[in-house]
Amino acid sequence: MASRASDVRKDVERDLSNLYSVADTDIFLENIHPIANTVINDIMAQLEANEVYNKTSERWRDFPDKITPEQNLYPAFCAIANAINDIVDKYDESKRPGSIRGRWVNCSAKSPKSWDDFAALIRPDMAFVSHPTHVKDLNKVLKNLHQTLSGHRVTRGQAKQADLQQKAADEDRDLSIWWLQMINAVECKNNPADIQEALRQLCGYVRQILREQVDRRFALGLTLCFDQLNVYLFDRSGVFGTKTSIDINKDPKKLIRAIAAYSMLPPENLGWDPTMQRYYRGRAIHSYKFPWENSPEGKESIYRIQWVIQMGSKPEEPFVTIRTLSLIGAEIMCGRATLVWEVVRSRDLGRDDAEVFVLKQSWQRLPGKDLNDLLKKGETFESFAHRKADLYEDRIYAAEYVSSLLGKTVTTLGTIRKNIVGELISMAQVQSQQTTSNLGSKRDRDQSENKPRPAEHFSYKESLDVESLSKLVIGKSGVVSRAQTRLLMKTRGWPLKYFKHLLELICVIYDAVEDHERYLKAGILHRDLSGGNVIILMSREHRALDSSLREYGHLIDLDHARPEVQVANHEVKDTVGSSAQMTSSVPNIDQAIQFYASEGNYITAATLEMATKAVGSGTKKIHYIEALTDRFSLTMSPDKPLTPDDFHWVPITAMRPKFSNHKAGDGLRTGTYPFMSHAIIKPQPDPHEAIHDIESFWWILVHLAMTRAGPGGLRRLITKPPETDEDLIISQQIYNYFDGPPGTLSASKAAVFSVGYEKALRTVENNLLANFHSYFEPLKGIILKWWKILYSGYEFSTGYERLNIHHHVLTMLKEAMADPALTRPHAQMEVEENRRISYYEEAKKAITEKRIAEDLTASPVAIPSPNRRVSRVPASDTDSSPSAPKRIRRR
């Protein structure tokens, strides 16, 4: 989530590096801005009659005729745009049904006021703003206030003179060009050669619009480089624009089409989702009609806006949001843009027994050919995956693709881009003089150096940022189409970091691993494990409907899962039966047992048989047995030879799903770097298997133990910059394994699993276990044993530790639950219990009072010792996982 102009620029570079495409300018305008030519001609005639445009000289009135300072373009362009807007405003409603009333304004002198305190303070040069704020006189008021305050610009808390404080308050109140009101954004440059830099800055503004206007499917924008205009559409498949610039003087009708569209087209054509409306004082109001002059005074949060959302599969049941869980994905272009709310049926508002659901909206890739045969007509992949695992009834209330007003599935390339064929463009060829440009150069004066930490919201899924590239990544078939989907879940709870005690943490992980195994047996591999998609379940009495399969936790978010390609035919597929069966694969088994006993290896015939079936004959089987015996400290004697039970081996009686021949598809997909398996994060990743996801579970626990100081989300005190040797060491290791760039993470994780056993063991003990917070001391044995299972699974690729990885980990976790140290008292335990009660009670109260529930507070921080100075207490970059770095992957 971007918080500064520099952060926005980095995110913009990622978006433009990934998928930026262009189309023929005429085709783009005629399809994206579909206005009848007769209307365009009529507007042109009136503009000429009003002497706004001179046909003879081919010039717009008052528009500069030579290169001029950028600020001189703002009033001239706004005057032209508003002249067009005034003509359209006089048209009968039948010509512009449902269109938005608004004005074009020069907003370069002030950042639009954001309801998000942590938003980047950047500002567009101009914008078309919805009409209810009465912004006609905005420029004059803004100029007067800005001149009064200039030279005295201080932060609100530092303003000492009463008159300046009042002026600052007037500025905030009267000049509230809310991001929530912005219909588009315009970026100007005074040089036609600066088009790429203008686009970069425009992307930053549009990200902010999408971030705050969560009822937008897409947004539109313009760049004006002196007299050269380009039009852009921003959706979840990337950036889409006109191939050639429009000379606004020589092609006035194209300018008219680009401008008139905002006043003539229905809101759905400008990006609004008609299935979402603001809930305000018992009414549902489209956000572009909302009376912003009546909005609450003081600072508010975008998380506190209530919405009415209509599910097409439940047309008789509109849902009202009562708590916002995550809007982190709202600003993301070229990604899933996941949004999550807690909702109730509108008819249940006011009732104290209303059932609460979790509604997740995201933009999913359309299923490929390999899935079309598996999915039912109109079925989303998550719906399919839950159905395959026989979990749909337990966890899902409804799942659907969202439809347009015309009844068609909303897709980026179809519904939004009108099936226009685009051409991918690389942003690598940036002109050298642009490299010195700075997104915040004319905006830094509005920066605030002391922004408060935002309220912490549940990260059901992280944002979908992608790795910055120096060149555009192009798929074989071009831009990938995405469809708007909604999933209504009965699953409700908290992120894993809010565990109440270590026993609950282990129990939740146990349930999540069981979920993973259940999906796997149904032929579904998750592939994107992180701390955000393992949740702690609410107590049974607080769950919606009949969701009851698991006691403690759930594994959620199957957006990146994939179905099996075929069923694997592993060698280990026969059951161990009679002695006759065993001796069939081990000739002279009695002699072999005696030989191994003479060397001190006391094993049963069943053990030798199962080892042979797993890893083969010869020395492989005894090396396998010896390695496991040593690693897990198994004891044996002539009277007590090792049995398969001692190794926790169970026969593999069924064919196993196989995913290794999955072929990468077009487009970009992401996974969460900090928790990725060492075999997946490396430059040439292995085919994704179950063991890689189980390794991700392990990294999730390691991360908690290194960055938390107790239950209830208690964050570990790690100062930055480090003030002690301990802080320095811990910070470095967190960087190496979780917060660093992909190359660093890959090398660090390889040293844990891809080197000799003894060396890897020392790395685990010295770099990871040694840096656990003392609260997690009881977990060290569990973490180490889990690592040994994983290491053995990687070393012996056909061994039981790999093919039956779930069984081994679940057995280990079940044994660990008996340790009384996992429930040792901690002051934060009661705090967390009270927080959960308050969370539930506040939601219940919000429903009965028909309002949004209060925000959560941020995770608490461990209290330092009295003699320790603390300058700053940051969290790990992956602390809450909303901004965890992502890996570009193919699917």
N, C-alpha and C positions, 0 to 999 in steps of 0.2 A: 504494500500500500504506500503510495508516494506521499511524502510529507513536505518536500521542498522542491523548488523549481529544478534543481539539479537531479533529484530523484525522478521527476517527471521526464526529464530529457533522456535519462537512461532507459526508462520504460518505453518511450517513444522510439528510440533507436532499435529496441528489440522488435517492436511492432513493425516498423518499416523494413527491418532487415529480414523479416519472415515472409510476409505476403502483402505486397503492394502491387496492384494490377491496374491497368488502364484500358479504356475502350474508346472507339471512335467517338469524337465529341458530339456529333449530331445524334448518333444512336443513343448515346448516354442521356443526353438532355431530353430527347423525345420519349424515352421510356421511363426514366427516373422522375422527370417533371412533365407528365403527360397533360399538356394544355393545348386546346384546339388552336390551330393556326389562325382561325378567324378572331379569336380572343386576342392573340398576340398582335395581330394587325390592328385591331381596334385600340389597344393600349398604345401602340406605336403612333397611330394617328392623333390621339389625344395629347401625347407628349410633344409631338411636333406643333400642334395647335397652341399648346401652352408654352411654347418656346423653351421647353426643357431640353429638347434635342433639335439641333440644326442639321437638316438633311443635306443642305448645300455644302456646308463646311465639314460635315461628318464629325461633329463635336458635341459633347454634352455640355450644357451650360455650367459655367464656373469650374469645370474640371481642368486641372492644370494641363498645359499643352507642352510642357517640358519637365525634365526631371526636377523634382522639388523635394524638400524635406518631407519625410513620411507623414508627419502630423497634418500636413496640408491636404492629404488625401482623405482623411476621415470625414470632415464636414461635407466635402464635395460628393463623396460616394453616398453618404447617408441621405443627402438631399435628393440625389437621383433615385435611390431605392425607395424613399418615402413618397416621392412623386408617383412612382409606379404603384406603391401600396395605396395611396389615396384614390387612385382611379379604380383599383380593384375593390376597395371598400364601398364604392358606390354601386357595385353590381348587385343585382337581385340575388337573394339567398339561393335560388334555384341554380345559379351559375357557380356557386361556391358552397355547396351543402356541407355544413359542419365545420367549415374552415375556421382558423384561429385569427382573432383580431389582435394586431400587434403593431409595433413600431420598430424601425431601424434606429439604433442609438450608437453614439460614440461613447464607448466605455473604456477608452484607453487610459483615462486618468485615475481609475479606481478599480481594484479587483472586485468582481461580483462577490457580494457577501455570501459566505458559505455556511450552511448549517452543520458542517463537519469541521470541528475545531482543529483537526489534524490535517486539513486539506492544504495542498500547495497553493501559496498565494501568488498565482500567476493570473494574467488577465488578457483577454482578447482585445483587439483593437476596436471591433464593432460587433454587433449582434442584432438579430431580430428577436425582440423580447415580447412576450405575451402582454396584452393590453391592460389587464386590471390594475397595474401599478400606476397608471396615468403618467407615463414617462416622457410626455412631450416636452416638459420644461426641465428635464433631467440635466441636460448639458449646461444650462445656465446656472442651476442650483449647484451643480458639481463644481463648476468653475469658481464660483464665489467662495464656496466652502474650502476648496482646495487652496485657493490663494490665501485665505485667512489662516489656514493651518500650516502653509508652507513656511519653512524656516522655524517652525515651532513643533515639527513632527516628532512626537515622543510616544512611547507606549502609553496605553490608557492608564495603567497603574502609576506611571511616573508623571502624568500631567498634573501639575500643581495649581495652575491658575484656573479659577472657577470658570472664566469665560471660555478658555480653551477646552476645558472638560466638557462644557455644554456644547461647544461647536463639534467636538468629536462625537458626542452622543447624537447630535443632529445629523452628522454625516452618516453614522451607522443606521439611523432610523429612516432618514429621507432618501438616502441613496442606496437602498437595498435592492440592487439589481441581482436578485438571488440567482444562483446557478440553477435553482429549481425552475426559474422562469425563462431560461434561455432556450430558444428554439434552435438556434444554430450559433456559429461563431465565424468571425472573419479575421484573417491575418493579412496585414498590409506590409509591403516593402516598396521602396521608391525606385528599385532597380529591377527590370524584367529578368535579369539573370539570377535573382535570388529566390527562385521558385521552390527549390528544394529546402532551403532553410525556412521559408514560409510554411511549407507543409509540415516540417518538423514541429514548429510552434503550434500550428493548428491542431496537430495530433494531441498535443498536451491539453489544449482547451477541451477538445472533444472527449478525451478520457475523463475530464472533470465533469462534463455534462452527463456522461454515462454513469459515472460514479454516484452522482446525486439524484439523477432522474432514473430510478430503477424501473420505471414503467416504460422505458424506451427499448425498442428492439434494435434500433440503429439511430444514427444521427448524421446530419448533413453539415457541410461547411464549405467555405470559400477562401481562396487566396487571391489577393489582388496585388500584383507586382507592377506598380505604376498603372498602366492601362491594360495589363494582361490578366485576365480572369481565368481561374480554374475551379471546377466544381468537384467535390469529393463526397463519397458516402463511406461511412465507417460502421462496419458490422462485425460479427463474431468470426468472419472468415478473413478479416484484415481490412485493408484500405483499398478503395475502388475509386478511380477518378477519370477525368477527361484526358484524352491522350495529347491533345494540342490545346494551347491556351486560346482564349477568346479575346480578340481585340475589341474592347467594349465600345470604342468609337466607330470602328468599321463594321462591326456585327452587333448593332444595337438590339436586334430582335432576340439574339441568343442571351444577351444580358437580361432582357425583359423576362424571358422564360425562366432564367435562373433565379430572378428576384420574385416574380409574381407567384411562383410555386408555393412560397411560404404563406401567402395570403389567400390562395385559391384552393389548394389541395386539401382533402380531408386529413385529419391528424394521423391516421394509420399510414398514409403515404409519406409522412414526415418522420415516421419512426415510432409513434406511440402505440402501445399495446392496448387495444380496446377492451381486453378482458381484465384490465387492472384499473381501479379507480381509488382515489383517496377517500378514506373514511373520516368524516369530520362532522361531529355533533349529530350523529345518527343518520347522516346522509352519505351517499356515494357520489363523489364529484370527480370528474376527470381533472387531472392535475393542471392541465393547461387552462382550465376554467376556474381554478381555485382562487378565492378572494384573498390574495396574499396580504392585502392591507389589514386583514383581521387576524393574521398569523400571530402566534404568541410573541410577546416582547422578550428580550433577553436572548441568550445563546441557547440554541436547541441543537439536536443531533438528528442526522438523517435516519438514525436507528429508531427514532421516536415517531416517525411518520407511520400511520396505520393505513393499510390497504385492504380493499375488497377485491378478491381474486376469484374469477369464474373458471371453474373446471368444466371443460366440455363434456367429460364423461359423467359429471354430476351436475347437470344443468339446473336442477331444482335446489341445489345446495351451494350458494355462494359462500366463500370462506373469508373470514376477517382475520387479519394478523393481530396477534396480541403480544407478540414479542419478536424482535428481530434477532436472529442468531448469527447471521453472517451476510454482509454485503461486500465482502472482500473482492469477489470476482466481478463486481458490476462494471468496473472501468476497463476490463480486459478486452482487447480486440485480438482476434486470432486465437480463440480459446473457448472454453466451456462457459465462462462467466457465471459461475454457480452462485445462486442466492438462496438463503434459507430463512424461513420464518416458523414460528409456532402459530398455529391458526385454530380457529373454531368455526363451526358452521354458523352462519349469520343468525339463523333461527335460535341458536343456543346462547347468543349474547344476553347477558342479564341473568343467566341461570348459574347456580353454584355447582351444578353437577354436569356442566358442559364437558364434552370429551375434547381433549387437546391433541392435535396432530402436528407433525412436522412436514412442511411443504418445501420441497427442493425444486428450484427451477434451474435448468442448465441448457446449454446448446450442444447437442450431441451430434457426432458425425452420423450421417445417414448410413444404415447398414449396408455392407458390401454384399457381393454375390454369395459369398460363403455363408452369410447369415440370413439372407432372404428366404432360403429354404427352411430355416429353423424357426423364424419368427412367424407368429400369426399376423394376419393383416392388421396394420396399424399398431402393432405391439412394439413398445420400447425395449431396449436391450435389458435394462434393469428389471423390467417386468418379466421378461423371458428368463433371466437368470434366477430370480426368486421362484418362478414357477418350476423351473428345472430342478431346483433344490428343495422343492415342496415347502417353501417358506412364504409364499405369497399371502396366503390367508393369515398367517401369523404376524406379518409385518407390514403389508401394503394395503392401503384403503382404496387407492386409485392411482393409475399411471396412464399418461397419455402424451401424444404429440399435440401441441397447441395449434388451433386452426385460425385462419384469417376470417374476416367478415364474409368472405366469399366461400368459406367452408373448406379451403385448401390448407394442407399442412404448411406451417410457416417455416420456410427454409431460407437460408441466406442467398443461395444462388438462384433459386426459383422465385419465391414470393418477393424477396427484397430487391435482388438485382435483375429481376425480370428475364432471367436466362440469357442475359447479354454475355457474349463471349469476350473475355478479357485477355489481356496480354500481360504476363508477369514482367515487372521492371525491377532491376537491381538499383539499390541506393548506394552502391559501392562507389560509383563514379561521381562523387561529390566534388564540386569545384574547390580548388585549393583555398581560395579566399574565404570560403564558408567555414573552414575548420576553426577559424578564430571567433566565430559567432558564438554567442552565449544565450541560451534560452532565457536566462534570468536577467540579462543585461539591462533591459529597460523596465524590469519588474522587481528588481531586488530591493528597491526602496520601500516596497510594501512587505518585505519579509519580516517575520517575527522570530527572534532568536530564542525565545523562551516559551515555546508552545507547550501546553500541558499534555501529559500522557492521556490518550483516549481511554474511554471506558472499555473494559475488556469484554469482548463478545465471543461466544462459542464458535470455534473454528470447525464447523462440520466438514469443510473442505478448504484447502488452501487456495490462494490465488494462483492463476495459471500463467505466471510469467514464464518466459522462455529464455534460453541462453542467448546472450548477445552474439551476433555473427557479423563478420566483416563483409560478407556477401550474402545475397539472397539465396535461400534454400528452395529449390524448385522441385516439386513432385512431378512424377511422370505425366500425370493427367492434369496438372495445374492446381488451382485453388480447390480446397475441399469444402463441400457444402455441409452446413450444419442445420439441424432442426431444433426448434424450441420445444423442450419437453418439461413436463411437470410430474413429480412423484410425491404422492401424499402418503406419508409413513405413520404407522402406529408407534414406531420406535422413538423414544424420547428419553433424553438423559444428558450427561455431561461429558466433556472431554476427559481423557484418561488422566491428565495431570491433577484432576480434582479428586483423586482417590482419598478415601477416608483413613485408611491405614494400609500397611503393606500386604496384609492378607487379602483385602479387597482388591488391591492392585493385581495380585497374582490370580485371584479368581476371575477378574475381568479379562485378563490376558488368556486364561484357560478357556473361557467361553468364546473369545474371539478366534482362538486357534481351532476350537471345535467347529465354529462357523466356517472357517477357511477349509477345513477338511470336508465339511458337508457340501460346500460348493464344488470342491475339487472332485469329489466322487460323482457329482452330477455333471462333471465335464466343464466346470467354470474355474478359471484361474484368475485370482484377483489382480495381481501385478502392480499394485500401487499402495502399499502399506505405509502408513504414517500415523503420528500421534493424533491426527485429526479425524481419522476414520475408525478408531477403536473407542467406543463410548461406554460410559458407566450408565447402566439402566436405572431409571427411577424404581422405587419400590413397587411391587405389583399393584397395590391399591391405587397408585397414581398413573397407571398406564392406560392408554386408550384401548377400548374394546377388549379383544381377547388375546392380545400379544403376550405370550407367556412361556415360550419355549425355553428361553434362557433366564437364569436367575440373576446374574451379575452384569453381563456385558454383551454387546453386539459388535459385529464387524459390519460396517456400512460402506457405501460409496463404491459401486461396481462399475463406474463410468469407464474405467480403463481395463476392465476384465475382458477376457477373451474365452470363447468356447473351445473345447478340444477339437483338434483337427482329425485325429484318429485315436484308436485305442492302442496303447503300447503293448508290445509283445515281449515283455522282459523275460529273462531266463527264469527268474524266481517267480514261478506261477503255480507250482505244484504244492499240495499240502504234504506235510510230513506224516506218514501213517505207520504201517507195520514195519517190523524189522526187515522183512523181505523187501519192502519198498526202499528202505534206507540203504541196504547193501547193494541195491542195483546201481547206484551211482558212485559208491565208494568200494572198490574191490578190496578184499582182505581187510575189512574195517576193523576187525579185532586186532590184527597185527598192527594196524596204524595207530589204534588207541594205545597199545602197549609201547610202541615206539615213542609216541609223544609223551607218555608218562615217564619213560626213562630219561627224558630231557626236562622233566619237571612240569610238564603241561598236562594237568589232569582234567580231561573233558569227557563228556558222555558221547556215545555214538550219535545221538540226536544232534548234539552240538556240531560234531564234525560233518554230519550230513547237511545241516542247514548252511554251514559256512561254505561247503563245497558248492552247493547250489547257488549261493549268492555270488561268490567271487571266483569260483573255478577251482580246479585241482592243483596239484603240485604244492609249491611253497606259498602260494597266494593265500590259501585258506588258513594256514597256521600263522602267517604274518598278520592276517586280519584278526585272528583270535588273540594273539599276543599283544597287539597294539591296543585293542579294547580292554583287555585284562589289566594292562599297565595304566591306561588313562583313567579308568574308572575304579582303580584300586580294588579289583575283585580278588577275593581269597579263594584258594583251592587246595585240596589235599587228596591223598589216595581215597580217604573215606568220604570226601565231599568234592567230587569232580564238578566242573562247571557245566550247568545245563543251559538250554536256550532261555529259560526264565531268568537266569542270572544276567543275561545280556538284554533282557526285555525283547527278545526276538519273538515274533509271531509269524506264522506262515502267511504268505501273500496268496490268497485263494482266488482273487479276482483280477481281471485285467485292469491295468492302470491307465487313466487318461494320458494322452501324449500331446504335447504342444510344440515340440521342437521343430516341426516342419512348417510352422507358421511363417508366412511370407509378409514382409513389411508392406504396408499400403501407402497410398499417397497422403501427403499432408503431415502436419506436425502434431505430435502428441507429447504429453509430459508425464514425468514421474517425479517423486520428491527426492531430491539428491541426498539429504542427510541420512535417510533411512534405507537407501538402496543397497542391495547386495553388492559385494565386491565384484561379483561376476557379471553384474548388469551395468554398473557405473563405468566400467573400463571402456576405453575407446572402441574396442571390438567386442561387444557384449556376447555372452553365451546365450543360447536359446533359453527362454525364461521357463523355469520349472518351479515346483512347489517349494523345494528347499530354499530357493532364493527369497520367497516371501517369508518363510520361517526365519531366515536370517534378518529380514527387515523387522520382524517382531522383536528380535534380540537387540537390534540397534535402538529401537524405541525405548526399551527398558534401560539400556546403557545411558542414553541421552537423559532420561529422567533422573537417574542416579547421579549424574554429573552436574546437572543444572538446577535441580530442586533441593530444598533443604527440609522437606517434610510434607505432610499431607495437605490437602486443600489448596493445591497450586502454589504452595510456599516457595518462592524463588530464592535460589542461593545467592548470597552476597558475594559478588565478584566485581570489584571496582575496575573501572576503565578510565584512564590507563591504570594498569596494575600497580598497586601500592606495596605489595609484599611478594616475596618469592613464590609463595603458594598461589596467589592470584595469577602471577605470570605463567606458572606451569599449567594451571587449570585452563586459563584462557587459551594458551597455545594448543592444548590437546582438544579443546572444544572446537577450535578453528580447524585443526588437522582432520578431525573425524566428522564434523557436522557443518561448520559455518564457512569453510574455505571453498575455493573454486573447485570445479570437478576434477581437475588433475591432481590437486592435493588430496581430495577425498579418496580418489581411486588408489593412489599410492599408499596412503595410510591404511586403507581397508585391506589392500592386497597383503600388507605386512602382517595382518591378523589371520589370514586364511590361505595365502598362496606361497608361503615359505615353509621350511622344515618345522616339524611339530615343536621342538624345544624352543626354537627361536620365536615362533609365533606365540607360544605360551608365555614367554618372558614379556613380549610386547603387550599381551592382554593384561598381565599382572601389573606391569610398571606404568603403562600409559593409560589404562582404563580403570581397572579395579582400584589402583592406588589413589585415584583422583575422585572416587565416589565421595559424596557427602557422608558424614558419619551416620546420619539417619538410615542410610541404605546399607549399612554394614551387614544386616541379616540376609541381604540379597546376593552377596558376593559369591557364596557357594552355589546358588542357583544359576547365576549368570555364568560362572566358570563351567559348571556341568553342561549347561546349554551350549556353550561354545565348543566343548569337547564333542558333543553330539554332532554339531554342524561340521566341525573340522573332519570328523570321521566320515561323515556323509560325503564331503567333497573328496576326501582321499580315496574312499572305496565307492566308486560311482554306482556299483550294482549291489552295494551292501544294504542291510536292513535299515541302517541309520539314515539312508537316503530315500529308499523306496517306501519305508514306513516312518517317515520323519515325524508325522503328526503323532503317531502312537508313542514314540520315544519322548517327545517334548511334553505331551499331555501326561504321560506316566510320571515324568520328573516333576512337573508342576503339582500334580496330585499328591505326591509324596511330600513336597515342600510345604503344603498347606497345614501339615501337622505341627510345624515349628511355632511354639508359643511366642517367639521373639517377633513374629510378624504382626502381632497386635499389641506391642508394648505401648504404653501411654505416651501421648504427645499433646501439647497444649492446643495445637491446631485441629485436633480431631473433633473436639466439641464445636469449634468455630465452623468447621466444614459441615458438621451435622446441622447446626443452626442455619447455615447458609442454604442448605438444601430445603429445610423446612420453609425458610423465608421465600425461597425461589418458588416453591409450589404455592404457598399461600398468597404471594404477590400476584402470581398468574391468575389464581382463582378470584382474587379481589378485582383485578383488572377486567376480568370477564364480566363480573357482576356489575361493575361500574362503567362498562363499555368504553374502555380506554386502553392505551398501550401500557404494558408492564414496565416498571422501572428498570433502568440499566443495571448490569452487574458492575461491581467495582473491579479494579484491576487486581491481578494476583498479588497477595501480600509478599513482602520481602523479609528475609531473615534479619533480625536485629543484630547489629554489630556489637562487639565487645566495647565497654566504655572507653578504652584507650585507643580505639581504632578510628582514625579519621576517614570519613567517606565523602568523596567528592561527587561521585555519580554511581548509580547502581543500575547498570544496563542488564537486559536479559540477553540470552543467546539469540542470535538471529533466527534460530528455529524455536524460540521459546514458546510461542503460541502457534507456531506453524502457519500463520497466514501469509508470511512473505518468504517462506522457505524457498531457496533457489530450486529451479526446475531443470529437468534434463530434456533436451529435444530427442524424441524417439519417433520411429516410424511405426505406423500401424496399417 
